[in-house]
């Protein structure tokens, strides 16, 4: 390991560890921009209450921009998993002394990371909008709005169980 005089940061001499060292810096920089963009789009531009299955399905299946949003989410998920598990691997390399234990932990880490990568990629790439689910949700929400409007107007004869509390106190 080489120590640069100016920064006092330990930089690996070469091989896989050097590639992992560079990956951590580059992926961390990309993740900062991806995560800040995600926060701005999902929490500042759009109201958090409006983000649901319908919002995501419209965003991912839009013919003009759907591939951009899927690529954004795919990049963010993959980089986050690889960055996090590589950091965990580096920490365990420093703290686990026995070679056999390191091999077992490394294998477990990368199997779990691979499973999460497969699950995340499958969810994003194979997503199909479920029209029946959306129709049922719209019907259920419109019924709830109708009942709520009737209760607000005091139409207790139509919905006797839905009598406002202030009417009971009179």
Beta strands, then each sheet from edge to edge (+ up, - down):
strand 1: 2-3
strand 2: 10-11
sheet 1: 1+ 2-
end
